[in-house]
Each structure stands twice: as structure tokens, then as C-alpha cells.
């Protein structure tokens, strides 16, 4: 069974075998977590992302999918990039958000990662309500069939941390 840990902090400083990036579909960096991971990880991450775009992902990475690159200068071996859905009040995209977590764990298994750090995917500029995002994240990780031994949700800010604590039943 995968152990779930909650951390209040900066995902770019949290050691793990793999760090999950809440990427945009271009894989070429952006704002929020994506920009922070690219800045902290250095040019090696961007170089591998460009190579992915030139080969398998010419149109970008689809929402709900995941792919791994080097972690560059981050305290990890890999970055697993996943594209979360933009929240929409009139359309249920929760299956796509759950797929981000499931696919990231599948990729983690492929590369042999035993510890994975996740941000709260889609809850930033993509507008997903934090409580619902926490529910989807934790229930998906709990239900996943994976060899990953520890999943850390590294949460930026007390609001996110509290929502995950409440969902996990520790707050």
C-alpha cells in the first residue's frame, strides 16, 4: 500500500525519486508550478521537453496524460509532466484530473520511482476548486495499482494543505 504524506512547502525543494509537474500541453514551461520546476531544474528539463515535442509529442501532451524527463538540478531523478484539465462549472472533467494522477503513477512505475511528489494539479490558474481537487487526488492515489511506496503531496499554502488534511482525515 502506498503511504501518503502531506508537506507544506516548495515542490522544487522536496526530495523524491520523481517530482510531478503540473505542466501545460506545450511542455515548454509556463507559470506556477510548471515555471518553478523549469527554473529550478535548469535547461536540461527544457531540452528533453523540446526533444519530446520534436518526436512523439509534436502536438503537445494531452490533458490527463503523463511523460517523464530528467529532473536536471532538482532533488529528484525524474520530472513527470502531466497536463491537468481547466475546471469548467458546466462540464465534469474529474475523470481527466484523476487520469493525471493515475498516469503519473504509471510513468513512475515505468522509470522505477519509489517516491513521488505531487502538486495539487489544476487547482492553481486552471481554477479547480481545492476541496474537490484534494478529494480526486487522494482517492485516485489510494485506488491506484502502483509500486510507488510513498506519495507526497507538496502543497504551496495553508489553504491547500488544510484541504488535503481534511480529505485525508488528519486535519
N, C-alpha and C positions, 0 to 999 in steps of 0.2 A: 504494500500500500504506500502511496506517495504521501510524504509528510508535507503539509502546507504551513508556511511561515509568513508572517506579515512583518514588513520592515517599513518604517517611516524614514525616507531618505532619497538619495540620488542614485538612480539605477546605474549610472556610469561609474559609480564607485563601489558597487556591491559585487564582491567576488562570486563567480559561479562558472560552471563549465560553459554555459550558454546564456546570453542575455537576449531577450526578445525585444525587437524594435517595432514600435507602432509606426510602421513606415507608410509613405504614400505610394501609390502604384508605380510611380516612375523609378523607385529605388534609388533616386539620386540625392536624397537628403531633403530636408524641409524644416519646418518649425517644430516646436515642442520636443517631445522625446526623440523623435527622428533626428532633428537638428543637433540635439545634445549628444546623441550617440555618434553621429558622424564627426562632430567636432572633437569629442574626447577620444574617439578611436583612431582618428587620423586618416591620411589619404589611402591607406591600404583597403579600407572598407569601401570607399567610393570607387577605387579601381576595380575591385571584384564586382561591385554592383554594375559598373559600366560594362564589364565583360559579360555579365548575365544578360544585360539589355541587348548586347550585340549578338548573343547566341539564342538562348532558349526563351527569353522574355522580351522580345522585340516590342511588344505592345504594352509591356509593363506587367506587374504582378496583380492578379485578380484579387478582389476582396475575398477574404476567407482563406486564402492560400498562404503558404509559407515557404521560404527558401533560406539556406544558410550561406554565410560568408565568413571570412576571417573576422576576428574581433579587433585586429590592429593593436592599439595601445590600451584597450580596455582590460580589466581584470577578469578575463574570460578567454576561452579558446575560439568560440564562435559567436556570431550575432545571427539570430534567426529573425528574418524580416517577415512581418505579417501585415496585411492591409486590412484594417477594420472598416466596417461599414459606417457611413454617415447616418446618424439617427434621424428617423422621419416619423412624426406622430401618426401619419396615416398609413404606414406600411410596416409590417412586422419583419424586421431584419435580424431578429435574435438568432436565427439559425446560422447566419453568416458570422455573427460575432462569436458564437460558440465554435464555429469552424476554425477561427483564428487560433484559439487555444488548443483545440484538438490537433490541427495541422502542425502547429509549432511543436507540440509534444511528439508527433510522428517524426518530424525532422530531427528533433533532439535524439530520438531513438536511433535514427539512421546514422548520425555522426558519433553516437556513443556517449552523449552527455548524460551525466547522472544528477546534476543540479542545474536548474533553470530559473532565471529571474525574469518575471513578467512585470510590465507596467499595467495600468488599468486601460486596456486597449479601447479606443473610440470614445473615452469619457472626457477628453480634452476638447480641442477645436471641432471634433466630429459630433459633439453635442449629446452623446449618450448619457442618460440620467445615471448618476453614480451608483445609487442603490441597486438599480436593475443591472448595471454593468458588473457590479460585485457579485450579484446572485448568479449571473450567467457564467462569469469567470470561475467561481468556486465550484459550482455544480458541474461544470464541464471538466475541470481538472479532477474532481473526485470520481467522476464516472469513466475517465479515460483509462484505456488499457495501455500502459506505458512502463518502460523500465526506469524512467526517471525516479530517483529516490526522494528528491526534495525540490519542491516548487516554492520559490519566494515571490510574493507579490511585493515589489518595491514601490511604495506609494509616495507621491510627492504631495504633501499637505495633509493636515489633520482631518479634513472632510473626507478624503478618500480613505484614509486609514480607518476612521471610525466606521464608514460604510462597510468595509471589508471585515472589520472586527465583529460588527453586528451580524453580518451574513454568516461568518464562520462560527458565531456563537461564543465568542470570547470577550465581547465588549458589553 
